[in-house]
């Protein structure tokens, strides 16, 4: 198994959803998002899926061992992983990072890079709370960064846009505190291994993409 093995780290709103498909397409690798993997295992009724569903139905958090098991399953059985992978949403803790290291060692694989998309918290709050959506098509706009031609109207149909309520700002700030508390030790863990690369993600998506390509070309 050759290829590019990457961990993508970043807070909500940093642009992981924009950049992961770019990386996936350019390098022909699998995009492994923990939420998608969980849903897939549950839908397929695998042993891991049944175990995870039981825990989630009771409102619990799926254990590190179950998530690591799902990732192992993807590495072994997903043909797209033969060229490598982007892990998105794992590891979130140092314990998870250690489990991933053990798993990669077992499979004689090595990580190429850990990319951390960095954006100032207040900019993230502005990015997320200003989102406007056209419900029928899913087209998205932003009051500040990508406004529609006519305020609150979809450019194509002229139908009304929906704004996510601004009370999300408080909830988002709480999520960001949790994110930083959890992620800082993981970043430190990978800094020691010289795999970590900070990326200034407040720039335009194409400029962020340029940074990513430069790092990955050096890491391959």
KEMI-562769 format. One line per 10 residues: number of its first residue (from 1); their letters; for each residue x, y, z of C-alpha. Coordinates in steps of 0.5 Angstrom, whole numbers, plus 500, padded with zeros to 3 digits. Layout:
BEGIN
NUM = A = X/Y/Z ~ ...;
***
This chain:
BEGIN
1 = XXXXXXXXXX = 500/500/500 ~ 503/506/498 ~ 501/513/497 ~ 499/519/502 ~ 496/518/509 ~ 494/525/512 ~ 490/527/518 ~ 486/534/517 ~ 485/538/523 ~ 481/544/524;
11 = XXXXXXXXXX = 475/547/528 ~ 468/548/525 ~ 468/553/520 ~ 475/552/518 ~ 474/549/511 ~ 475/542/512 ~ 469/540/508 ~ 472/545/502 ~ 479/542/502 ~ 478/535/504;
21 = XXXXXXXXXX = 475/533/497 ~ 481/537/493 ~ 486/533/497 ~ 482/526/495 ~ 481/528/488 ~ 488/530/487 ~ 491/524/490 ~ 486/519/489 ~ 485/517/496 ~ 480/516/501;
31 = XXXXXXXXXX = 476/521/505 ~ 475/518/512 ~ 470/522/516 ~ 468/519/523 ~ 461/520/522 ~ 460/517/515 ~ 464/511/517 ~ 459/510/523 ~ 453/511/519 ~ 456/506/514;
41 = XXXXXXXXXX = 457/501/519 ~ 450/502/522 ~ 447/501/516 ~ 451/495/514 ~ 449/492/520 ~ 456/490/522 ~ 458/487/529 ~ 462/494/530 ~ 455/498/527 ~ 451/494/532;
51 = XXXXXXXXXX = 455/495/538 ~ 456/503/536 ~ 448/503/535 ~ 447/500/542 ~ 451/505/545 ~ 448/511/541 ~ 441/509/542 ~ 443/510/550 ~ 446/517/548 ~ 453/515/550;
61 = XXXXXXXXXX = 459/516/546 ~ 462/511/542 ~ 469/508/545 ~ 476/509/542 ~ 476/502/541 ~ 470/502/536 ~ 472/508/532 ~ 479/505/531 ~ 476/498/529 ~ 472/502/524;
71 = XXXXXXXXXX = 478/505/521 ~ 482/499/521 ~ 476/496/517 ~ 477/501/512 ~ 484/501/511 ~ 484/493/510 ~ 477/493/506 ~ 476/500/502 ~ 480/499/496 ~ 480/507/496;
81 = XXXXXXXXXX = 485/506/501 ~ 490/503/497 ~ 493/510/495 ~ 492/513/502 ~ 487/517/506 ~ 485/523/509 ~ 483/522/516 ~ 477/527/518 ~ 475/527/526 ~ 480/522/528;
91 = XXXXXXXXXX = 484/523/533 ~ 481/528/537 ~ 485/526/543 ~ 492/523/545 ~ 489/516/547 ~ 486/516/540 ~ 493/518/537 ~ 496/513/540 ~ 491/508/538 ~ 492/510/531;
101 = XXXXXXXXXX = 500/510/531 ~ 499/502/534 ~ 494/501/528 ~ 499/504/523 ~ 505/500/526 ~ 501/493/525 ~ 499/495/518 ~ 506/497/516 ~ 504/504/514 ~ 506/511/516;
111 = XXXXXXXXXX = 503/518/516 ~ 505/523/511 ~ 503/529/515 ~ 498/532/520 ~ 495/539/517 ~ 492/544/522 ~ 487/549/519 ~ 488/555/523 ~ 483/560/524 ~ 482/566/529;
121 = XXXXXXXXXX = 476/564/533 ~ 472/571/532 ~ 473/570/525 ~ 470/563/525 ~ 464/566/529 ~ 463/571/523 ~ 464/566/518 ~ 458/561/521 ~ 453/566/524 ~ 453/570/517;
131 = XXXXXXXXXX = 451/564/513 ~ 445/564/508 ~ 442/558/505 ~ 437/557/499 ~ 433/551/502 ~ 431/548/495 ~ 438/548/492 ~ 442/548/498 ~ 446/554/495 ~ 450/558/500;
141 = XXXXXXXXXX = 451/565/501 ~ 454/569/506 ~ 452/576/509 ~ 459/579/509 ~ 464/574/505 ~ 459/572/499 ~ 453/576/499 ~ 447/575/494 ~ 446/580/489 ~ 439/582/492;
151 = XXXXXXXXXX = 439/582/500 ~ 436/575/502 ~ 434/573/495 ~ 437/567/491 ~ 441/569/485 ~ 438/564/481 ~ 431/563/483 ~ 430/570/487 ~ 427/566/492 ~ 428/568/500;
161 = XXXXXXXXXX = 434/565/503 ~ 434/563/510 ~ 439/565/515 ~ 442/561/521 ~ 440/564/527 ~ 445/568/531 ~ 444/565/537 ~ 449/560/534 ~ 454/564/536 ~ 454/562/544;
171 = XXXXXXXXXX = 454/555/542 ~ 459/555/537 ~ 464/559/542 ~ 463/553/547 ~ 464/548/541 ~ 471/552/540 ~ 473/552/547 ~ 472/544/547 ~ 476/544/541 ~ 482/547/543;
181 = XXXXXXXXXX = 482/544/550 ~ 482/537/546 ~ 486/539/540 ~ 492/542/543 ~ 495/536/546 ~ 494/532/540 ~ 497/538/536 ~ 503/537/541 ~ 503/530/540 ~ 504/530/533;
191 = XXXXXXXXXX = 509/536/533 ~ 514/532/537 ~ 514/527/531 ~ 515/532/526 ~ 509/531/522 ~ 505/537/524 ~ 504/543/519 ~ 500/549/521 ~ 496/552/515 ~ 493/559/515;
201 = XXXXXXXXXX = 486/558/513 ~ 483/565/514 ~ 485/566/507 ~ 481/565/500 ~ 480/557/499 ~ 485/557/493 ~ 490/560/497 ~ 489/555/503 ~ 489/550/497 ~ 496/552/495;
211 = XXXXXXXXXX = 499/552/502 ~ 496/544/502 ~ 499/542/496 ~ 506/545/497 ~ 506/541/504 ~ 504/535/501 ~ 509/535/495 ~ 514/536/500 ~ 512/530/505 ~ 510/525/500;
***
